[in-house]
Amino acid sequence: MLIKFIRAGYQLAGYQDRRLTKGLSLAALDGCLLTVSYFIVAQLILSVFNTTISLPIILLSAVGLLSCLLGRIYLSNLALSHVFGGTYAMMAEARIRIINHLHALPLGWFSAKRTGDLSVRLTSDLELIEWLWSHFLAVFTSTIFTMLLILALLCWIDLFLALLVIITIPFSFWVMSLTQRVISRYDEKMLDTASNAQAELYDYIQGINVIRCFGQFGTAWKRLSNALFQQYQAQLVLETKPSALVALFGFVSEFSFLLLLVSGGYLLFQERLDIQHFILLNFFSLIVYRQLQTLGDGLIKLRFSSRAMERIKKLLSETSVATYNDGNASIIPSSNEITIKQLSFTYPEQSCPALQNIDCHIHANAITAIVGPSGSGKSTLLQLIAQMWTPDSGQILWGEYDTKIIASEILDRNIAMVFQDVVLFSASVFDNILIGNQNATAEEVIQAAKLAQADEFIQKLPDGYQTILGDNGYSLSGGERQRLSIARALLKKAPIILLDEATASVDASTEVAIHRVLENLSQHCTVVVVAHRLNTIQKAQKILVMHAGCLLEQGDHDTLLRQNGLYAQLWQRQQQSLSWQLTPNKQGMTT
Ligand SMILES: Nc1ncnc2c1ncn2[C@@H]1O[C@H](COP(=O)(O)OP(=O)(O)OP(=O)(O)O)[C@@H](O)[C@H]1O
């Protein structure tokens, strides 16, 4: 089981740190040195009883014991620093591998799993494994060596009595494995309830403003306290259920000591064993008993963290977006046009497809707009173009190549996307824009902010570009946040820019200015925008009109108006609403 655990750890990290092997060898040496010091004590006891004790023997023993002690301090220190160095480096690598794997997972995975569960796997589960590697492996190795050597010493003193100790060891291990099996029945539940409690805590803190606004403290608190109570119960069961077996393990290990005491006493009485050897046998069997206890404790914890290891391995086995790992990094399409062929897509765990048989052509170096009623599939189409999901069927071609065969890093580098929900990090405004292109100069960052109509409000912030934004950039208005995310996308200078209602929260004049920038950009970029306000995309070279997951109409503004279909209806409704005027009625209220 231990070997399996170590192998799984190596797999998790993706490499085997040499410091760990070195540290474990040093721990084994430490265990040997401990046995040497016990041997010296045994010799001293024998010489007392044999009356051969003398000052030189006492001095020699003292020097021997001191050397062993100093040697052990040196060895255990060195062993631990190697084991810690190796373990922490490997676990850091494991975390990076997990994060890299998460990058490649389809967005649906994140919405299906709760953030709390993920954070438990990345924190508590990994910490448990890390703790066991760093604190148990070295102790386990030195304990095993000490125990084996002491058993050899026991055999040297009296083979028959040593065998009495040895035969009880398999029983101890049998009880230990029984305990592990019982624990494994409850530890899964404990880890699951811990994940759930963490998820509830996360939801509670995230949604505290909504909870407060709608007076939902009672309901929200009930959910949270329920989850915490379940975790508490699972923890209690895990601790109490195997306790009888843990006690039995202690009894079986102690029994060997008892057996030796009684049998040794009998042999002593029969004068077949002398007193000095009787004392030595008991002294050593007591040490074996202690070592067995240490091993038992560690192996029980090992079982617990093996479960954590399985959960992380399961996370790593989640299937990534098809293109992510297999893509060809050398493919660079000759043009930035996008062709969509018979594309259909259903969200995970949904029965109705969000997109059905979409066929269209998105011109290079032009603006294409996607419009349609809410829920018609506009954002989904945009996200599929950005390869955030794997389609059920159909193809998306970038130039002449199917995006499935293009390496995801190439796609990521060439596509800039502005999402509906803007995510800003707790960093300066400057750094938030710089995320778009880490190699950009300060001038380029400011230029991108100017193009996104963000420079003016940034200059008015307390520290300008160096103003630190709070959690998720809460100190900015919705429109300001959107402009920062547009600046970020512009800074990327990607040949394909996708904007999902990127200007929904900005005022009309800013929106016009941003669209003017997009028009300029479209001279050398493929720009795809999802828009609700149709007057902003009137000049788009192509407009895709979505309805209930289908592409209903396509063409430019004038063609679509002539078709007198859904687009014409939407256009007319918006034009009517633009002509509305607020006038006071007789009671003086505006209507
Ligand atoms: N992560 C998801 N999981 C399951 N269903 C989803 C998910 N995201 C969107 N949907 C569903 O897919 C359909 C299309 O959604 P989509 O967001 O693409 O529409 P939209 O046209 O962009 O809407 P809006 O204009 O309101 O943003 C909707 O029925 C929506 O409920």
The ligand as an ORCA input file, in Angstrom:
! r2SCAN-3c Opt
* xyz 0 1
  N     -23.620     26.678    -18.741
  C     -24.828     26.341    -19.199
  N     -25.373     25.158    -18.860
  C     -26.578     24.799    -19.327
  N     -27.334     25.553    -20.138
  C     -26.848     26.751    -20.513
  C     -25.575     27.208    -20.061
  N     -25.351     28.435    -20.584
  C     -26.432     28.731    -21.323
  N     -27.322     27.730    -21.288
  C     -28.613     27.655    -21.991
  O     -28.331     27.647    -23.397
  C     -29.241     28.470    -24.092
  C     -28.498     29.550    -24.880
  O     -27.858     30.395    -23.956
  P     -26.953     31.626    -24.396
  O     -26.335     32.212    -23.174
  O     -26.045     31.204    -25.480
  O     -28.041     32.617    -24.972
  P     -27.876     34.123    -25.391
  O     -28.576     34.272    -26.686
  O     -26.464     34.549    -25.348
  O     -28.701     34.825    -24.215
  P     -28.535     36.329    -23.607
  O     -28.798     37.279    -24.716
  O     -29.577     36.391    -22.555
  O     -27.145     36.405    -23.079
  C     -30.186     29.039    -23.054
  O     -31.351     28.244    -23.046
  C     -29.443     28.886    -21.738
  O     -30.321     28.685    -20.673
*
